[in-house]
Amino acid sequence: MTRGLSRLVVLLAGLWLGTAPAAQAGSFSDWAAIVVAGDWRAHNGGPTETFDNARRDVAQALERVGFQRDNLRQFSVRPERYRDSRPAKSDLEAIYASMSDLTARTSGGCLLYVTSHGDPSGVLVDERVLPPRVLGTMVDRTCGERPTVVVISACFSGVFVPALAAPNRMVLTAARRDRSSFGCGEADKYPYFDDCFLQSAPRARDFAGLGRAVQACVADREQKEGMKPPSEPQLWVGPALRPLLPLYAFAPTPAAPARTLSTGP
């Protein structure tokens, strides 16, 4: 492809999405972002801080790459324990209402990040399972045709790709539709996938590069830990968003400082 044709493709994609100026600015300042911890239990049923640690630190990582705190909301199953980050209660209706509110007062893209347990029917949000079809409808009605990034960190989360795939979206999941992911024990700080997201974000240039880095990081971690079968995180990028993602460059940021395990207020 010639340089002139490449520029034309980028311009047409930006005009199609109605977001070319924001993309060229390389800014996420007018993006709506939601980060959800959907459970507080480990795989054995005991308590764990893994999901809330990931929720808190993913939100901070997004701020470091250019998202604005006023346009970013966090949700936790036990919000009363986390006065520092002040999340709201993880509830499907509240999450949808927040998505609606944020997209009504922003004009950029959308990001939704969920970390929790999952099964082939969907991802757990408190005591309810959020199915792919329902999440697809929520994103359709709020984010619409805006550039949209959806990240699902859960076992079997590849089931969300068909329901969420659209020309203007990127979907990154922690596992194939028929595979488990790892790292949600009582003693884990983060699930493996979330840990790789946090490790890779400071070195990534954009979301496409971040997705590939997370895939490689998870594969390497699972091999070192002897986890089988491999989870095989899934990355899908829509054809209209693909040429735009390099224009949405992350703000330069140093590596995040080490965090201690949070156990409450």
N, C-alpha and C positions, 0 to 999 in steps of 0.2 A: 504494500500500500504506500503511495507517495505521501510526502509530508502534507501537501495541500489537501489531498483527499482525507487524510487523518484529521486535519483541522475541521474540515467540513462535517465529518461524522460527529465530532465532539460538539460542534455548534448546533447541528440539527437535533442531537440528543438533548442538549440543554434547552433548546426552544421547545421541544416536545414536552419536557417535564416542567417548563416554566421556571427554571431555577438557574439558568446560566450565570447571572451576576454573582449569586452566592457561591456557586461552585468555583468561579474564577477567583473569588476572594479567599478561597481556601479556609472558610470559617464555619464553625459549628455554632456560632453564637445565637443563631435564630432557629436551631433545631430543638424539637421536643424530645425528651428522653425519660424513660421509665426503667428503673432497675428493681427487680422483685426477688426476694428470698421466699420460696414457697413452702418451706418446711423447717423444722428445728430438730428433727430426729435423724439419728444415724441409721445405717442399713440394718442394724441389729435391734432397732427400736429405742436405744438409749439416746440421751440428749447430745447434741453436737452444735458447735458454733460455726461449722464449715460454711453453711449457706449464708448466714448473716455476715461472716467475715468477708465472703466474696461479694455480697451485695454492697457493703460499705466501701470496700477497696476498689471495686469496679467503678462505682460512682465517682470516687476520687480520681481514678485513672482517666475517666472521661473528662472531668474538669481540666486535668492537666493537658489533654490534647486539644482543648478548645471549647468544650461544652460549657454553658453558663449555668451556675447553680440555681438561678431563679427559674430556669426552664427544665430542671431535672428533679424528679421525685423518686423517693425510695419507699419500698413496701417490705414489711416484715410480719411474720406470723406472731411474733411477740414484741411489738414495738415499744412497750413500756420498759424494756430492758436496755434500750439503746438511746439514751438521752443525748449523746454526743451527735449522732447522725439524724435523729428525730424522724424516723420513718413512720409512714402511716400503716394501718393494719392491712395485711395481705388479704384482700377480698375482691372477687372478680368484678362486682359492680363498682366498687371504689376505684379499681384500676382502670376500668373502662371510662368512668367519669373523669378521671385525671387525664387520660389520653385525650378525651374530647376537649377538656378545658385547655390543655397545653397546646393542642393543634389549632384551637380557635384563636389563640393569642400569639402564635408564632407563624412564620411563613416559610421557614426552611424545611429541612427534612425531619424524619422520625427515627428514633431508635428505641427498641424494646429489648431488654436483657432479663431473662428469667433463669434462676438457678434453683434446682429442687430435685426431688425424686421424679422418676417417670416410669411409665409402662407403655405397652403398645397402643393404649387408648388415649394417651396424652400425658400432660405434666401436672403434678400435684400443686395446688395452690390452697394452702391451709388444709381443710378436710375435703376439698372438692377437686375433681380431675378436670383440667381445662383441655378439651379435645381440640385437635387441629382445626376442624371446621369452624368451631366457635372463635378461636383465636384469629383465623383468617377473616372472619366477618368483622371482628373488632378492629383489625388493622385496616380493612377495606373502608370502614365507615369513618375512621378518624384520620388516618394518614393518606388515604386515597391514592393519588398519583404522585405524591411527593417522593423524593429519594428516601428509601426506607431500609434500615438495617435491623434484622431480627436475630437475636442470639438466644438459643435454648440450650442450657447446660443441664442435661438430665439423661438417664438411661433411655434408650430407644427413641431419642429425640429426632432421629431422622424421619419419623412419621410426619413431622411438621412440614417438610420440604414441599411436597406436592400441594398442600393447602395454602401455603404462603408464597409459592413461586409466582412472580409477576415480572414484567419487563423492567419495572422501576425498583426492584428489591434485591437485597442481598440477604441470604439466609445461611447462618452458621450454626451447626448443631454439634453437641458433644459426642454423638454416636450415630451409627447407622440405625435404621428403623428396627433391626433385629439384633442389636447388640447393647450390652450394658456399658456404662462408663464407670469410672473408679474414683475413689478418694473421698467418700462421705462417711468415714468412720468417726467414732467419738473422739479420737486423738488427732484426726487430720485438721490442719488449719484451713485448707481449701480443697474442694474437689480438684482432681488433676487438671481437668479442662480449664477451670477458672484460674488455677495457678498459672497455667501456660498463657492464658489471656493476659494476666497481669505482668508476667515476665516479658512477654513479647511486645506489649503496647509501647513501652518507651523506645524501642528500636524500630518500630514499624513506621512507614511513611503514610499509609492510608489503610482503609479497612480491608481492601483486597489483599494487600501484603500481610496485614495482621492475621487474616483468616488462614493464609497458607502457612505462616509461622506457627500458629496455634496447632494446626494439623501435624506439622513436623515435630513440635515439642511434645505433644501428647503421645505420638508414636514412639519417640525416644524414651519418654518416661515409662511407658508401659513395658517396653522391652527391658529396660533396666530393672524394673520391679518384678518382672516375670508374670505380668498380668495377661491372661488369655481367656477367650480370643480377643484380639485388639478391638477397641471401640470404633475406630475409623471415623473420626469427625467428618461431617459433611459440609461442603461449601458450595453454594449455588448463587450465581450472580446473574441477574437479568440482563438481556442484551441492550436495553436502553440505559441502564445504570453503569454497565461495564466501562464505557469510555469516560464517564464522568468521575468515577471513583478516584483516579489519580489527581483530579483537580481539587477534591476535598482532602487536602493534605493536613495531617496532624500538626499541631503547633509543636515546635521543638521543646523537648522536655527531658530533664535528667531522670535517671532511674528513680523509682519510688523508694523512699526509706523503708527499712524493715518495720513491720508492724507486729505488736504483741497480740496474743490471743485475747479477744474481747469476751468477757463473761458477764457483762451487764453494767449497770450504772456504778 
